[in-house]
Amino acid sequence: MLHLWLLAALTSFLIGEGPARSRALLGLAASGLGVASLAVNPGPLPLSNLLDPRTTAALPPSFVAMNSGLLLLGAILGILAGFRSLREWTVGATLSRAAAILSLATSGLLLGVAVVLVGFESVWRAGLVAGGVALIAWAGHLGGRAGHLGRWIRWIDERWLDRPRPLEISRSSGSAGDGKLLALVCLGGIGAIWGRHLAVVLLGAVIAAVSADRLDRGRDPGRFPTVSLLMLSLAPFAWLLTTIAGPTGLSLSALGEAPISQAAEILLLPPLALSAWGLIGLWPLHGLVPGPILAPIGWALLARLGLGLVPEGVAHWRPVLFPLAAIGIWHGAVSRRPAAAIAGLGVIGVLTGVEPGSRAGIGLLCVAAGMAAARRFRFPSKTMPWLSALVVLPAWAVLQALIGGLQTEAVYSVIAWAGAAAALSNHPQVPERR
């Protein structure tokens, strides 16, 4: 079933842009939630055994009906997307037409899986679930449009945290200085992600953040150096950890064995999470850096220092960080910035601390950084359909992050998943402010 869903993900992104792709992505989100839920509850159970009648007979009927309904809804939306893409097909769109045909075949197989899973005599239950979920999603869409929610969010954004200008080397006389700052961003990121000493990780994160801030303020000298001040929150973290470590040293391997109490871990995480949140670029610190370009450095703070050194602190603050990540994902959806939604899913994957969801989180944060960089550096759009073939890798990471989230904070994970679906299916994107 996992391979079938990944094939559906590939066809969804290869379908031409427009309403057809939006339907395909919404269907992919619905079926993905069903697949992830089946993989987690009440077992976890191997997905390969779900079509065995002896396995499904042991599952609660309501659970089977709910997830079969999600698979059914995903299959129906995939079929509608395939027919819509074929109807809009024009000469020269051979790849899109092939993807539409493959989408019809994949959705048909997914439809058969849903029917076999729930049983022919209970298909009506799955149909009710599919209709109910579709009705709720449609009502939310109409409510958001009627209330001009996106317009209000963007209006608040412009007054809360102004959008930074694109992080790119200018062609002016100062391009040499910009090149040095960009090199410092890269070097700092390498130190934060691969450094084995606490000082190297923290100093690398600070250098990367301050250099990126200088690049932005070079084009807007009057802007307040918010990022540089935000990184000062790492000072109490470094001081307290150094005091606790004592003579054991500050290498990450030695700190992992340091006698850090649960109370100390709870105190250490908030300043670390604050800096990581600003680097990742999630609400309410979404305007500090140019999109989630520095998201991998935020992962280094959350995963390498958070989960690696103060796991009890992460567990204590997880009920706070999860809803904040869900809000950040929905903020990306409403403001039509899918990179922020992908970054939010990456944060959820990292915060779960459950493998392979935690490993998938770094992959999603790198994908979000790549999306933001491609958009700001004006990546050639003609090559994007062929690069969509690589979408299977982030699609697998997204599903693993959802599975990990359902194992830790199920309600917020579902809310975040719905926001990510809205973000990826919402078109067109709002151009970045210059």
C-alpha positions, 0 to 999 in steps of 0.5 A: 500500500505504501508503494501505491501511495508513493506512485500516486504522489509521483503522478500528482506532481507530474499532472499539469498545474491548475485545478487538476493538480489541486484535486490530486494533491487533496486526494493524496493527503486524504489517502495518506492520512488513511495509510498513516493511521493504518500503519500506526493503529492499533498495532502498529501493523505491517501495511502489507498485511492489511488486506488479509481478512484475518488482520482486518477482522481483528480491527475495530469496524469504526477504525476500518470504516474511517480509514477506508473512507479516507482511502476512498476519498483519495481515490475519487479525487485522484480519478477526478484529477486524472479526467480533468487533466485529460480534458485540459490536455493540449499538444506538447503536454505529453508528460502531463497526459501520461501522468493523468493516465497513470493517476487514473490507474493508480486511483483505481487500484487505491479504490479497490484497496479501500473496498477490499479493506472495508468489505463489500457489505460495508462500503456505504460506511466508507462512503459516508466517511468520505462524504463527511470529510469532503463536506467539512473541507469544502465548508472550511474552504468556503468559510475562509474565502467568505471571511477573506482570511488570507487577505487579513493574514497577509495584512497582519504579516506586513505590519508584524514582521515585514517580508525580507528581500530575496537572499541573493548576491546583487550585481552592484558594486557590493557583490564581493562583500555579499559573496563573503557573507554568503560564504559565511552562511554556508560555513556556519551551516556546516559547523552547526550541522556537522560540528561535534563540539557545542561551541562549534554548533552554536557558533556556526548557527550564530555566524550563519544567522547573523550573516544572512541578517546582514545580507538582508539589512544590506538591502534595507539598512533601516531594518532592525537586526531582529535575527542577531538579537534572537540568537542572543537567546542561545547565551543562557543555554550555553552558559547553563549547559557549560555550568552543568557539564563542568570538567566533562567537556563540551563535546556532544558525545560527552554532554550526552552523558552529562548528569542533566536533571529533568528540571534543567532540561525543561529550562534549557529547551525554550531558548534553544527552541526560540532560536530554532523557530526563527531560523526555520521561519515558522509563525510567529517568527516567520519574517526574520529570515528569507523563508525557511532557507536556514531551516537545516540549521534550525534542525541542528539546534532542535535535533542535535542539541534538543533531542540529543542533549535535553530529550526530557525538555523536548518531551515536556514542551512538545504539547506547546511546540506541536500546536505552534507548528500546526499554526505555522503550517496553516499560516503557510497555507493561508499566506500561500507559501508551501515551503513554510508548510513543508518546514512545519511538517519537518519540525513535527517529524523532528519533535516526535523523536520516533524513527524514522519520523525524526530522520524524515524531519531533516529531509523535509526541512532541507526540501523546504530550504530548497523550495525557498532557495529555488523560488528566490534564485529564480530557478528555471521553471521548465525543468521543474516537471522533470525534477518532480520525479524526485518527489517520491523521496520527500513524499516518503518523508512526509508520510513518515513524519505523519506516522511519527506525529500520530504516535505522539500528538495525534490531534495536532498532527492531523490538523497540521496534515490538513494545513499542509494539504491546503498549502500544497493544493492552494494556487497560485502562490503569492509573489515575494515582496521585493 
